[in-house]
């Protein structure tokens, strides 16, 4: 939508409150509250919210991503039979990690991190969005099964309690999807998918990618959540720091921590 007041385009998300049950209403209001509390260059920023009484709609006004989302980009690469440049994967990965860190620092789990929820901008920025199943964790652990099966962690599949490390697994899935244009775990049935996820076995990535990229995936795809690094640990890791420094020095991009 175009806003005359400042001549800018914004994204308007309308949630029909009439058709929602109490839980869904709560989720929508939750999104407003969470969005309003986050100030990060790597999370879609929230501008305002209002209720349209006539059709009982909750309207969320958010910044508009002029390059669409990462899932669309992956799909277009797939159609063109073209792989991502490794440098672009690092760039998006670092920005996703920074966005996720700003959520985790506020004790917020995203819980539905997937390529369709990573929004892209023409200046090369990537931002996390769509937070309506996010949850502020009171005691550090969540327990309801939410999210998209392809990106769900082993602990979510097992109905175990989970924490921020579950988002790290989803981050790994998105990174793998950029490298191969497919989710890491695929099967014909839920049962088959479950078995693959809890085994944590994925197909090798193309040889055109560096050994560092393989190391990154190995580090993130740990079936035991305790073995997965936090966002802070990822950003301090030598593999990542090397890239952050490169982006800063060579490209003047602040993808740092």
QUIGIUR-V822095 format. One record per residue. RES is the residue in three letters. SS is DSSP state (alpha for helix, beta for strand, coil for the rest). PHI is phi in whole degrees, -180 to 180 (999 if undefined). NEAR is the number of other C-alpha atoms within 8 Angstrom. Layout:
res: {RES RES}
ss: {SS SS}
phi: {PHI PHI}
near: {NEAR NEAR}
This chain:
res: {UNK UNK UNK UNK UNK UNK UNK UNK UNK UNK UNK UNK UNK UNK UNK UNK UNK UNK UNK UNK UNK UNK UNK UNK UNK UNK UNK UNK UNK UNK UNK UNK UNK UNK UNK UNK UNK UNK UNK UNK UNK UNK UNK UNK UNK UNK UNK UNK UNK UNK UNK UNK UNK UNK UNK UNK UNK UNK UNK UNK UNK UNK UNK UNK UNK UNK UNK UNK UNK UNK UNK UNK UNK UNK UNK UNK UNK UNK UNK UNK UNK UNK UNK UNK UNK UNK UNK UNK UNK UNK UNK UNK UNK UNK UNK UNK UNK UNK UNK UNK UNK UNK UNK UNK UNK UNK UNK UNK UNK UNK UNK UNK UNK UNK UNK UNK UNK UNK UNK UNK UNK UNK UNK UNK UNK UNK UNK UNK UNK UNK UNK UNK UNK UNK UNK UNK UNK UNK UNK UNK UNK UNK UNK UNK UNK UNK UNK UNK UNK UNK UNK UNK UNK UNK UNK UNK UNK UNK UNK UNK UNK UNK UNK UNK UNK UNK UNK UNK UNK UNK UNK UNK UNK UNK UNK UNK UNK UNK UNK UNK UNK UNK UNK UNK UNK UNK UNK UNK UNK UNK UNK UNK UNK UNK UNK UNK UNK UNK UNK UNK UNK UNK UNK UNK UNK UNK UNK UNK UNK UNK UNK UNK UNK UNK UNK UNK UNK UNK UNK UNK UNK UNK UNK UNK UNK UNK UNK UNK UNK UNK UNK UNK UNK UNK UNK UNK UNK UNK UNK UNK UNK UNK UNK UNK UNK UNK UNK UNK UNK UNK UNK UNK UNK UNK UNK UNK UNK}
ss: {coil beta beta coil coil coil coil beta beta beta beta beta beta beta beta beta coil coil coil coil coil alpha alpha alpha alpha alpha alpha alpha alpha alpha alpha alpha alpha alpha alpha alpha alpha coil coil coil coil coil beta coil coil beta beta beta beta beta beta beta coil coil coil coil beta beta beta beta beta beta beta coil coil coil coil coil beta alpha alpha alpha alpha alpha alpha alpha alpha alpha alpha coil coil coil coil coil coil alpha alpha alpha alpha alpha alpha alpha alpha alpha alpha alpha alpha alpha alpha alpha alpha alpha alpha alpha alpha coil coil beta beta coil coil coil coil coil alpha alpha alpha beta beta beta coil coil coil coil coil beta beta beta coil coil coil coil coil coil beta beta coil coil coil coil coil beta coil coil coil coil coil coil alpha alpha alpha coil coil alpha alpha alpha alpha coil coil coil coil beta coil alpha alpha alpha alpha alpha alpha alpha alpha alpha alpha alpha alpha alpha alpha alpha alpha alpha coil coil coil coil coil coil coil coil coil alpha alpha alpha alpha alpha alpha alpha alpha alpha alpha coil coil coil coil coil coil coil coil coil coil coil alpha alpha alpha alpha alpha alpha alpha alpha alpha alpha coil coil coil coil alpha alpha alpha coil coil coil alpha alpha alpha alpha alpha alpha coil alpha alpha alpha alpha alpha alpha alpha alpha alpha alpha alpha alpha alpha alpha coil coil coil coil coil coil}
phi: {999 -97 -105 -65 -53 -129 56 -119 -97 -125 -92 -116 -106 -106 -116 -74 -71 -59 -82 -89 -83 -58 -65 -67 -61 -61 -60 -65 -68 -62 -61 -60 -63 -66 -57 -67 -90 -103 -125 -144 -69 -117 -129 -53 -89 -98 -101 -164 -142 -153 -105 -90 -62 -59 -118 34 -111 -90 -111 -108 -104 -130 -67 -98 -89 -75 -112 74 -119 -67 -62 -62 -67 -61 -62 -69 -64 -62 -63 -88 53 -125 -96 -67 -71 -59 -59 -71 -65 -60 -61 -68 -59 -63 -68 -61 -65 -67 -62 -65 -60 -67 -71 -62 -62 -95 63 -110 -93 -78 73 -146 -76 -156 -62 -71 -103 -108 -103 -115 -126 -67 -86 93 -77 -123 -132 -82 -141 53 -100 -74 -107 -66 -144 -78 -84 -75 -110 88 -132 -110 -144 -89 -85 -132 95 -104 -52 -63 -109 -76 -77 -55 -68 -70 -59 -84 59 -84 -70 -142 -138 -59 -66 -67 -65 -65 -61 -63 -60 -63 -62 -67 -63 -61 -64 -66 -80 -120 68 -141 -63 -68 -121 -136 -159 -79 -138 -58 -60 -65 -65 -55 -61 -68 -63 -73 -84 66 -99 -130 -71 -62 -90 -59 -68 -71 -95 -73 -64 -57 -66 -61 -63 -60 -61 -60 -68 -87 -83 -99 -63 -83 -57 -63 -87 -79 -75 -81 -59 -61 -66 -61 -67 -93 -66 -51 -57 -82 -58 -57 -71 -59 -63 -62 -62 -70 -73 -81 -120 64 -96 -95 -99 -73 -97}
near: {6 7 9 6 4 5 7 7 9 11 10 9 8 8 8 10 9 7 5 9 6 6 7 8 10 8 10 11 8 11 12 11 8 10 10 10 6 10 7 9 8 12 11 12 12 11 9 7 9 7 8 9 6 5 7 10 13 13 12 13 12 13 11 7 10 7 8 10 13 12 10 9 9 11 9 8 12 10 7 6 6 7 9 9 6 8 6 8 12 9 10 10 10 13 13 14 12 14 14 11 10 10 12 10 7 7 10 12 13 12 11 13 12 12 9 9 12 15 15 14 11 7 4 6 10 12 14 13 9 5 10 8 11 13 9 8 10 6 4 7 9 8 9 6 7 8 10 8 5 10 14 13 12 10 11 14 11 6 9 8 10 11 10 10 12 14 14 13 15 13 13 11 13 12 11 14 12 11 12 10 12 7 12 10 10 8 8 6 6 7 6 9 13 10 8 12 11 9 7 9 7 6 5 4 9 7 5 4 9 7 6 7 8 10 8 9 11 8 9 11 10 11 10 6 9 6 7 13 12 9 11 9 8 10 13 9 8 6 8 11 11 8 9 12 9 9 13 12 8 6 7 7 7 7 11 10 6}
